[in-house]
Amino acid sequence: METSHNSIFAAMVLSQKSHCMIDKFLVKAEPSLNFRSYELKDLFYQTAIELSLSEIEILTWLIFIDSIGIKESESNLKEFLILAGLQAKFKLGSDITKQMNCYKERTPEIAELFEVWGKQNSHHLNISTKQLGKKYRELSMPCDHVQVNYNFYINDVLGSCKIYQKRSIDEIFEFKLSQRKSIREGNIFDIKKTIQMTEEKEYDLNTFDRIDC
């Protein structure tokens, strides 16, 4: 079943305009979120492709996300993006039966989640042509008309490097969110102290398999 699920989404390709709108949205949103920029882009691109969002649906999707807000405590960001995207298609009159059936393979309760989430956020899900026009102009502005978030672009470039990707996975064990917040309040050199901590416990090296054989 998983194979059929993936094959349905494989043929979908985002337009250049869709990429630009998502990138511009994330440039502004990324500083307030606890995600690296390339991780956010992957999630947004992946969700837009899975839902087969058109440019107007992406615009509506981003308006909903902006209105509701992605909270730091969001337990499942991907689920949030999917439900917001489904609502965007639904509000614009698109048939979401195919997408709902695909997600039902992995999440049988998707229909219930969609209904409950829609009711909880109903006051954020009203859309007007005026809102669409305003958001379109905002996301179509040249970069020199808005504040540039250079960290977004630097992390985006580094995110394509295999070494950086490997390091980012390793850093999960060293720099958890709670540790990062405490580091910002203290001495920046605490980072090195955390990395260079050594254990006092002694181990019998004969119990470990060699990795250089």
MIDOSE-1310 file (N, C-alpha, C; in nm, 2 decimals, decimal comma, always signed):
residues 213
mets	+0,08/-0,12/+0,00/+0,00/+0,00/+0,00/+0,09/+0,13/+0,00; +0,20/+0,12/+0,07/+0,29/+0,23/+0,08/+0,34/+0,27/-0,06; +0,37/+0,17/-0,14/+0,42/+0,19/-0,28/+0,32/+0,27/-0,36; +0,19/+0,23/-0,36/+0,09/+0,31/-0,43/+0,07/+0,45/-0,38
hnsi	+0,09/+0,47/-0,25/+0,08/+0,60/-0,19/+0,19/+0,69/-0,24; +0,31/+0,64/-0,25/+0,42/+0,72/-0,29/+0,41/+0,75/-0,44; +0,37/+0,65/-0,52/+0,36/+0,67/-0,67/+0,26/+0,78/-0,71; +0,16/+0,79/-0,63/+0,06/+0,90/-0,67/+0,12/+1,03/-0,66
faam	+0,21/+1,05/-0,56/+0,26/+1,19/-0,54/+0,39/+1,21/-0,62; +0,45/+1,10/-0,68/+0,57/+1,12/-0,75/+0,57/+1,21/-0,87; +0,45/+1,21/-0,94/+0,45/+1,28/-1,06/+0,42/+1,43/-1,04; +0,38/+1,47/-0,92/+0,35/+1,61/-0,90/+0,48/+1,69/-0,89
vlsq	+0,48/+1,81/-0,96/+0,60/+1,90/-0,96/+0,55/+2,04/-0,93; +0,61/+2,10/-0,83/+0,57/+2,24/-0,80/+0,62/+2,34/-0,91; +0,54/+2,44/-0,94/+0,59/+2,54/-1,03/+0,69/+2,63/-0,97; +0,76/+2,70/-1,05/+0,87/+2,80/-1,00/+0,80/+2,90/-0,91
kshc	+0,68/+2,95/-0,95/+0,62/+3,05/-0,87/+0,58/+2,99/-0,73; +0,54/+2,87/-0,73/+0,51/+2,80/-0,60/+0,63/+2,80/-0,51; +0,74/+2,76/-0,57/+0,87/+2,75/-0,49/+0,90/+2,89/-0,44; +0,88/+2,99/-0,52/+0,92/+3,13/-0,48/+0,83/+3,18/-0,36
midk	+0,70/+3,15/-0,37/+0,61/+3,19/-0,27/+0,64/+3,12/-0,13; +0,67/+2,99/-0,14/+0,70/+2,92/-0,02/+0,83/+2,97/+0,04; +0,93/+2,99/-0,04/+1,06/+3,04/+0,01/+1,04/+3,17/+0,07; +0,97/+3,26/+0,01/+0,95/+3,40/+0,06/+0,88/+3,39/+0,19
flvk	+0,78/+3,31/+0,20/+0,70/+3,29/+0,33/+0,79/+3,24/+0,44; +0,88/+3,15/+0,41/+0,97/+3,09/+0,51/+1,08/+3,18/+0,55; +1,12/+3,27/+0,46/+1,23/+3,36/+0,50/+1,18/+3,45/+0,61; +1,05/+3,48/+0,61/+1,00/+3,57/+0,72/+0,96/+3,49/+0,84
aeps	+0,92/+3,36/+0,82/+0,86/+3,28/+0,93/+0,97/+3,21/+1,01; +1,08/+3,17/+0,94/+1,19/+3,09/+1,00/+1,25/+3,14/+1,13; +1,27/+3,27/+1,15/+1,34/+3,32/+1,27/+1,26/+3,29/+1,40; +1,12/+3,28/+1,38/+1,04/+3,25/+1,50/+1,02/+3,10/+1,53
lnfr	+1,07/+3,02/+1,44/+1,05/+2,87/+1,46/+1,18/+2,80/+1,50; +1,17/+2,69/+1,56/+1,28/+2,61/+1,61/+1,32/+2,50/+1,51; +1,33/+2,54/+1,38/+1,36/+2,44/+1,28/+1,47/+2,51/+1,19; +1,56/+2,43/+1,14/+1,65/+2,48/+1,04/+1,58/+2,51/+0,91
syel	+1,62/+2,60/+0,83/+1,55/+2,65/+0,72/+1,53/+2,53/+0,62; +1,63/+2,45/+0,59/+1,62/+2,35/+0,49/+1,52/+2,24/+0,54; +1,51/+2,22/+0,67/+1,41/+2,12/+0,72/+1,27/+2,17/+0,70; +1,25/+2,30/+0,72/+1,12/+2,36/+0,70/+1,08/+2,35/+0,55
kdlf	+1,18/+2,39/+0,46/+1,15/+2,38/+0,32/+1,11/+2,24/+0,27; +1,19/+2,14/+0,33/+1,15/+2,00/+0,29/+1,01/+1,97/+0,33; +0,97/+2,01/+0,45/+0,84/+1,98/+0,50/+0,73/+2,05/+0,42; +0,75/+2,18/+0,38/+0,66/+2,25/+0,31/+0,65/+2,20/+0,16
yqta	+0,76/+2,17/+0,10/+0,76/+2,12/-0,04/+0,69/+1,98/-0,04; +0,73/+1,90/+0,05/+0,68/+1,76/+0,06/+0,53/+1,77/+0,07; +0,48/+1,85/+0,16/+0,33/+1,86/+0,18/+0,26/+1,91/+0,06; +0,32/+2,02/+0,00/+0,25/+2,08/-0,12/+0,24/+1,98/-0,23
iels	+0,35/+1,90/-0,25/+0,35/+1,80/-0,35/+0,25/+1,69/-0,32; +0,25/+1,64/-0,20/+0,15/+1,53/-0,16/+0,01/+1,57/-0,18; -0,02/+1,70/-0,15/-0,16/+1,75/-0,16/-0,19/+1,80/-0,30; -0,09/+1,80/-0,39/-0,11/+1,85/-0,53/-0,17/+1,99/-0,53
lsei	-0,11/+2,08/-0,45/-0,16/+2,21/-0,43/-0,12/+2,30/-0,55; -0,22/+2,37/-0,61/-0,20/+2,46/-0,71/-0,14/+2,59/-0,65; -0,11/+2,69/-0,74/-0,05/+2,81/-0,69/-0,15/+2,89/-0,60; -0,28/+2,89/-0,64/-0,38/+2,96/-0,56/-0,41/+2,89/-0,43
eilt	-0,40/+2,76/-0,44/-0,42/+2,68/-0,31/-0,30/+2,70/-0,22; -0,18/+2,71/-0,27/-0,06/+2,73/-0,19/-0,07/+2,87/-0,12; -0,12/+2,97/-0,20/-0,14/+3,10/-0,14/-0,24/+3,10/-0,03; -0,35/+3,03/-0,05/-0,45/+3,01/+0,06/-0,39/+2,94/+0,18
wlif	-0,32/+2,83/+0,15/-0,25/+2,75/+0,25/-0,16/+2,83/+0,34; -0,08/+2,92/+0,28/+0,01/+3,00/+0,35/-0,06/+3,11/+0,43; -0,18/+3,16/+0,38/-0,26/+3,25/+0,46/-0,31/+3,18/+0,58; -0,36/+3,06/+0,57/-0,41/+2,99/+0,69/-0,30/+2,96/+0,79
idsi	-0,18/+2,92/+0,74/-0,07/+2,90/+0,83/-0,03/+3,02/+0,91; -0,03/+3,13/+0,83/+0,01/+3,26/+0,89/-0,09/+3,31/+0,99; -0,22/+3,28/+0,96/-0,33/+3,33/+1,05/-0,33/+3,24/+1,18; -0,32/+3,11/+1,16/-0,33/+3,02/+1,28/-0,20/+3,03/+1,36
gike	-0,09/+3,03/+1,29/+0,04/+3,04/+1,35/+0,09/+2,90/+1,39; +0,22/+2,88/+1,36/+0,29/+2,75/+1,40/+0,35/+2,77/+1,54; +0,29/+2,70/+1,64/+0,34/+2,72/+1,78/+0,46/+2,64/+1,80; +0,55/+2,69/+1,90/+0,67/+2,61/+1,93/+0,63/+2,48/+1,99
sesn	+0,51/+2,47/+2,05/+0,47/+2,34/+2,12/+0,40/+2,25/+2,02; +0,40/+2,29/+1,89/+0,33/+2,21/+1,79/+0,38/+2,07/+1,79; +0,30/+1,97/+1,83/+0,35/+1,83/+1,85/+0,38/+1,76/+1,72; +0,31/+1,80/+1,61/+0,33/+1,73/+1,48/+0,32/+1,84/+1,37
lkef	+0,43/+1,90/+1,33/+0,42/+2,00/+1,23/+0,37/+1,95/+1,10; +0,41/+1,83/+1,06/+0,37/+1,78/+0,93/+0,22/+1,76/+0,93; +0,16/+1,71/+1,04/+0,01/+1,69/+1,05/-0,05/+1,83/+1,03; +0,00/+1,93/+1,10/-0,05/+2,07/+1,09/-0,05/+2,12/+0,95
lila	+0,06/+2,10/+0,88/+0,07/+2,14/+0,74/-0,03/+2,07/+0,65; -0,05/+1,94/+0,67/-0,14/+1,86/+0,59/-0,28/+1,91/+0,61; -0,32/+1,92/+0,74/-0,46/+1,96/+0,76/-0,49/+2,10/+0,71; -0,39/+2,19/+0,73/-0,41/+2,33/+0,67/-0,42/+2,33/+0,52
glqa	-0,34/+2,24/+0,46/-0,34/+2,23/+0,31/-0,47/+2,17/+0,26; -0,52/+2,06/+0,33/-0,65/+2,01/+0,30/-0,76/+2,11/+0,31; -0,76/+2,19/+0,41/-0,86/+2,29/+0,43/-0,85/+2,40/+0,32; -0,73/+2,43/+0,28/-0,71/+2,53/+0,17/-0,78/+2,48/+0,04
kfkl	-0,76/+2,35/+0,01/-0,82/+2,29/-0,11/-0,97/+2,29/-0,10; -1,02/+2,25/+0,02/-1,16/+2,23/+0,05/-1,23/+2,37/+0,04; -1,17/+2,47/+0,09/-1,23/+2,60/+0,09/-1,24/+2,66/-0,05; -1,15/+2,62/-0,13/-1,15/+2,67/-0,27/-1,23/+2,58/-0,36
gsdi	-1,30/+2,49/-0,31/-1,39/+2,40/-0,38/-1,33/+2,28/-0,45; -1,20/+2,25/-0,42/-1,14/+2,14/-0,48/-1,18/+2,01/-0,42; -1,18/+1,90/-0,50/-1,22/+1,77/-0,45/-1,09/+1,71/-0,38; -1,11/+1,68/-0,25/-1,00/+1,63/-0,17/-1,01/+1,48/-0,14
tkqm	-1,10/+1,41/-0,21/-1,13/+1,27/-0,19/-1,00/+1,18/-0,21; -0,93/+1,21/-0,32/-0,81/+1,13/-0,35/-0,70/+1,15/-0,24; -0,68/+1,27/-0,20/-0,58/+1,30/-0,09/-0,62/+1,23/+0,04; -0,75/+1,24/+0,07/-0,80/+1,18/+0,20/-0,78/+1,03/+0,20
ncyk	-0,81/+0,97/+0,08/-0,80/+0,82/+0,07/-0,65/+0,78/+0,08; -0,56/+0,86/+0,03/-0,42/+0,83/+0,03/-0,37/+0,84/+0,18; -0,41/+0,94/+0,25/-0,36/+0,96/+0,39/-0,43/+0,86/+0,48; -0,55/+0,81/+0,44/-0,62/+0,71/+0,52/-0,54/+0,58/+0,53
ertp	-0,46/+0,55/+0,43/-0,38/+0,43/+0,44/-0,28/+0,44/+0,56; -0,23/+0,55/+0,58/-0,13/+0,57/+0,70/-0,20/+0,61/+0,82; -0,31/+0,70/+0,81/-0,38/+0,76/+0,93/-0,53/+0,73/+0,91; -0,58/+0,62/+0,96/-0,72/+0,59/+0,94/-0,81/+0,69/+0,99
eiae	-0,77/+0,77/+1,09/-0,86/+0,87/+1,15/-0,85/+1,01/+1,09; -0,79/+1,02/+0,96/-0,77/+1,14/+0,90/-0,90/+1,23/+0,88; -1,01/+1,16/+0,85/-1,13/+1,23/+0,83/-1,18/+1,30/+0,96; -1,17/+1,23/+1,07/-1,20/+1,28/+1,20/-1,11/+1,40/+1,23
lfev	-0,98/+1,38/+1,21/-0,88/+1,49/+1,24/-0,92/+1,61/+1,16; -0,95/+1,59/+1,03/-0,98/+1,70/+0,94/-1,10/+1,78/+0,99; -1,20/+1,71/+1,03/-1,33/+1,77/+1,08/-1,30/+1,85/+1,21; -1,24/+1,78/+1,31/-1,21/+1,85/+1,44/-1,12/+1,97/+1,42
wgkq	-1,01/+1,95/+1,35/-0,92/+2,06/+1,33/-0,99/+2,18/+1,26; -1,07/+2,15/+1,16/-1,14/+2,26/+1,10/-1,24/+2,34/+1,19; -1,30/+2,27/+1,28/-1,39/+2,34/+1,38/-1,31/+2,42/+1,48; -1,20/+2,36/+1,52/-1,11/+2,43/+1,62/-1,05/+2,56/+1,56
nshh	-1,03/+2,56/+1,43/-0,97/+2,68/+1,37/-1,06/+2,75/+1,27; -1,19/+2,73/+1,28/-1,29/+2,78/+1,19/-1,28/+2,93/+1,17; -1,24/+3,01/+1,27/-1,24/+3,15/+1,26/-1,11/+3,20/+1,19; -1,02/+3,11/+1,16/-0,90/+3,14/+1,08/-0,91/+3,10/+0,93
lnis	-1,02/+3,03/+0,90/-1,03/+2,96/+0,77/-1,12/+3,03/+0,67; -1,16/+3,16/+0,70/-1,23/+3,24/+0,61/-1,14/+3,31/+0,52; -1,16/+3,31/+0,39/-1,07/+3,37/+0,29/-1,14/+3,46/+0,20; -1,08/+3,57/+0,16/-1,14/+3,67/+0,07/-1,04/+3,70/-0,04
tkql	-1,10/+3,75/-0,15/-1,01/+3,79/-0,27/-0,91/+3,90/-0,23; -0,96/+3,98/-0,13/-0,87/+4,09/-0,09/-0,75/+4,03/-0,01; -0,77/+3,93/+0,07/-0,66/+3,86/+0,14/-0,57/+3,79/+0,04; -0,62/+3,73/-0,06/-0,54/+3,66/-0,16/-0,46/+3,76/-0,23
gkky	-0,51/+3,87/-0,27/-0,44/+3,97/-0,35/-0,33/+4,03/-0,26; -0,35/+4,06/-0,14/-0,25/+4,12/-0,05/-0,14/+4,02/-0,03; -0,17/+3,89/+0,00/-0,07/+3,79/+0,02/+0,01/+3,77/-0,10; -0,05/+3,77/-0,22/+0,02/+3,75/-0,34/+0,12/+3,86/-0,37
rels	+0,08/+3,98/-0,35/+0,17/+4,09/-0,36/+0,29/+4,09/-0,26; +0,26/+4,05/-0,14/+0,36/+4,04/-0,04/+0,46/+3,93/-0,07; +0,42/+3,82/-0,12/+0,51/+3,71/-0,16/+0,57/+3,72/-0,29; +0,53/+3,82/-0,37/+0,59/+3,85/-0,50/+0,69/+3,96/-0,50
mpcd	+0,70/+4,03/-0,39/+0,80/+4,14/-0,38/+0,94/+4,09/-0,40; +1,02/+4,18/-0,47/+1,17/+4,15/-0,47/+1,23/+4,14/-0,33; +1,33/+4,07/-0,32/+1,40/+4,05/-0,19/+1,44/+4,19/-0,13; +1,48/+4,28/-0,21/+1,53/+4,41/-0,15/+1,42/+4,50/-0,09
hvqv	+1,29/+4,45/-0,11/+1,18/+4,53/-0,05/+1,14/+4,48/+0,09; +1,21/+4,37/+0,13/+1,17/+4,31/+0,26/+1,30/+4,29/+0,34; +1,29/+4,27/+0,46/+1,41/+4,24/+0,54/+1,47/+4,10/+0,51; +1,59/+4,10/+0,47/+1,66/+3,97/+0,43/+1,70/+3,89/+0,55
nynf	+1,67/+3,76/+0,55/+1,71/+3,67/+0,66/+1,83/+3,59/+0,60; +1,95/+3,64/+0,62/+2,06/+3,57/+0,57/+2,09/+3,43/+0,62; +2,05/+3,41/+0,75/+2,07/+3,28/+0,81/+1,99/+3,17/+0,73; +1,87/+3,21/+0,68/+1,78/+3,12/+0,61/+1,86/+3,07/+0,48
yind	+1,92/+3,17/+0,41/+1,99/+3,13/+0,29/+2,12/+3,05/+0,31; +2,19/+3,09/+0,42/+2,31/+3,01/+0,45/+2,28/+2,87/+0,49; +2,18/+2,85/+0,58/+2,14/+2,72/+0,62/+2,09/+2,64/+0,50; +2,02/+2,71/+0,41/+1,96/+2,64/+0,30/+2,07/+2,58/+0,21
vlgs	+2,18/+2,66/+0,19/+2,29/+2,61/+0,11/+2,36/+2,50/+0,18; +2,39/+2,52/+0,31/+2,46/+2,41/+0,38/+2,38/+2,29/+0,40; +2,25/+2,30/+0,39/+2,16/+2,19/+0,41/+2,17/+2,09/+0,29; +2,22/+2,13/+0,18/+2,24/+2,04/+0,06/+2,38/+1,97/+0,07
ckiy	+2,46/+2,00/+0,17/+2,59/+1,94/+0,19/+2,57/+1,81/+0,27; +2,63/+1,70/+0,23/+2,61/+1,57/+0,30/+2,68/+1,58/+0,44; +2,79/+1,65/+0,45/+2,86/+1,66/+0,57/+2,78/+1,73/+0,67; +2,72/+1,84/+0,63/+2,64/+1,93/+0,72/+2,51/+1,85/+0,76
qkrs	+2,45/+1,77/+0,67/+2,34/+1,69/+0,70/+2,37/+1,59/+0,81; +2,49/+1,52/+0,79/+2,53/+1,43/+0,89/+2,55/+1,49/+1,02; +2,62/+1,61/+1,02/+2,64/+1,68/+1,15/+2,51/+1,73/+1,21; +2,42/+1,77/+1,13/+2,29/+1,82/+1,19/+2,22/+1,70/+1,27
idei	+2,23/+1,58/+1,21/+2,17/+1,47/+1,28/+2,24/+1,44/+1,41; +2,38/+1,45/+1,41/+2,45/+1,42/+1,53/+2,43/+1,53/+1,64; +2,40/+1,65/+1,59/+2,38/+1,76/+1,69/+2,25/+1,74/+1,77; +2,16/+1,66/+1,72/+2,04/+1,64/+1,80/+2,07/+1,59/+1,94
fefk	+2,18/+1,51/+1,95/+2,22/+1,46/+2,08/+2,29/+1,56/+2,17; +2,34/+1,66/+2,10/+2,42/+1,76/+2,18/+2,35/+1,89/+2,20; +2,26/+1,93/+2,11/+2,20/+2,06/+2,12/+2,05/+2,05/+2,11; +1,99/+2,00/+2,22/+1,84/+1,99/+2,23/+1,79/+2,13/+2,25
lsqr	+1,66/+2,15/+2,22/+1,60/+2,28/+2,23/+1,62/+2,34/+2,37; +1,60/+2,27/+2,47/+1,62/+2,32/+2,61/+1,76/+2,36/+2,63; +1,86/+2,29/+2,58/+2,00/+2,32/+2,59/+2,03/+2,45/+2,52; +1,97/+2,47/+2,40/+2,00/+2,59/+2,32/+1,95/+2,71/+2,39
ksir	+1,84/+2,70/+2,45/+1,78/+2,82/+2,52/+1,87/+2,86/+2,64; +1,92/+2,76/+2,71/+2,00/+2,79/+2,83/+2,14/+2,84/+2,78; +2,19/+2,80/+2,67/+2,32/+2,84/+2,62/+2,31/+2,99/+2,58; +2,20/+3,03/+2,52/+2,18/+3,17/+2,48/+2,19/+3,26/+2,59
egni	+2,14/+3,21/+2,71/+2,13/+3,30/+2,83/+2,27/+3,30/+2,90; +2,35/+3,20/+2,87/+2,48/+3,19/+2,94/+2,60/+3,23/+2,85; +2,71/+3,17/+2,89/+2,83/+3,19/+2,81/+2,83/+3,11/+2,68; +2,87/+3,17/+2,57/+2,87/+3,10/+2,44/+2,97/+2,98/+2,44
fdik	+3,07/+2,99/+2,53/+3,17/+2,88/+2,53/+3,12/+2,76/+2,60; +3,00/+2,77/+2,66/+2,94/+2,65/+2,72/+2,91/+2,54/+2,62; +2,90/+2,59/+2,49/+2,88/+2,49/+2,38/+3,00/+2,39/+2,38; +3,12/+2,45/+2,38/+3,24/+2,36/+2,37/+3,25/+2,27/+2,49
ktiq	+3,21/+2,33/+2,61/+3,22/+2,25/+2,73/+3,13/+2,13/+2,72; +3,01/+2,15/+2,66/+2,91/+2,04/+2,65/+2,96/+1,93/+2,56; +3,03/+1,97/+2,45/+3,07/+1,88/+2,35/+3,19/+1,80/+2,40; +3,28/+1,86/+2,48/+3,40/+1,80/+2,52/+3,39/+1,73/+2,66
mtee	+3,27/+1,71/+2,71/+3,26/+1,64/+2,84/+3,30/+1,50/+2,82; +3,38/+1,45/+2,92/+3,43/+1,31/+2,91/+3,37/+1,23/+3,03; +3,35/+1,10/+3,01/+3,29/+1,02/+3,11/+3,40/+0,96/+3,20; +3,37/+0,95/+3,33/+3,47/+0,90/+3,42/+3,46/+0,75/+3,44
keyd	+3,35/+0,70/+3,39/+3,32/+0,55/+3,40/+3,42/+0,48/+3,31; +3,48/+0,37/+3,37/+3,57/+0,29/+3,29/+3,50/+0,17/+3,22; +3,54/+0,14/+3,10/+3,48/+0,03/+3,02/+3,58/-0,07/+2,99; +3,54/-0,20/+2,97/+3,62/-0,30/+2,93/+3,62/-0,31/+2,78
lntf	+3,73/-0,26/+2,71/+3,73/-0,25/+2,57/+3,72/-0,38/+2,50; +3,75/-0,49/+2,57/+3,74/-0,62/+2,50/+3,60/-0,66/+2,47; +3,50/-0,59/+2,53/+3,36/-0,63/+2,51/+3,30/-0,56/+2,39; +3,38/-0,47/+2,32/+3,34/-0,40/+2,21/+3,39/-0,46/+2,08
drid	+3,31/-0,46/+1,97/+3,36/-0,51/+1,85/+3,45/-0,41/+1,78; +3,55/-0,45/+1,71/+3,64/-0,36/+1,64/+3,57/-0,31/+1,51; +3,59/-0,19/+1,48/+3,53/-0,13/+1,36/+3,63/-0,10/+1,25; +3,76/-0,14/+1,28/+3,87/-0,11/+1,18/+3,92/-0,23/+1,12
c	+3,85/-0,34/+1,13/+3,89/-0,47/+1,07/+3,86/-0,48/+0,93
